[in-house]
Amino acid sequence: MYRFVVILFGIALLLAGFYIVFWTPGATERPPLPNAINQSE
């Protein structure tokens, strides 16, 4: 049971790491998208 919790925690940390690494550059590139959506309206 303890090992299962440690594995889940490790996976959660890995996912959080990937989110932080990939989300930061994506956040700066996503603001232009709302402008394109507004233009189509």
C-alpha positions in Angstrom: 0.0 0.0 0.0 2.8 2.4 0.9 4.6 1.7 -2.3 1.4 2.4 -4.3 1.1 5.8 -2.7 4.8 6.6 -3.4 4.3 5.6 -7.1 1.2 7.7 -7.4 3.0 10.7 -5.8 6.0 10.2 -8.2 3.7 10.2 -11.2 1.9 13.3 -9.9 5.3 15.1 -9.6 6.3 14.1 -13.1 3.0 15.3 -14.5 3.3 18.6 -12.6 6.8 19.0 -14.0 5.7 18.4 -17.5 2.8 20.9 -17.1 5.1 23.6 -15.7 7.7 23.0 -18.5 5.2 22.9 -21.4 2.5 25.3 -20.0 4.9 28.3 -19.4 5.9 28.7 -23.1 2.3 27.8 -24.2 0.8 30.5 -22.0 2.8 33.3 -23.8 1.7 31.9 -27.2 -2.0 31.4 -26.4 -3.1 35.1 -26.0 -3.1 35.6 -29.8 -5.7 32.8 -30.2 -8.6 34.8 -28.6 -7.9 37.6 -31.1 -8.3 35.1 -34.0 -11.6 33.8 -32.5 -12.9 37.4 -32.1 -12.1 38.2 -35.7 -14.0 35.2 -37.0 -17.1 36.6 -35.2 
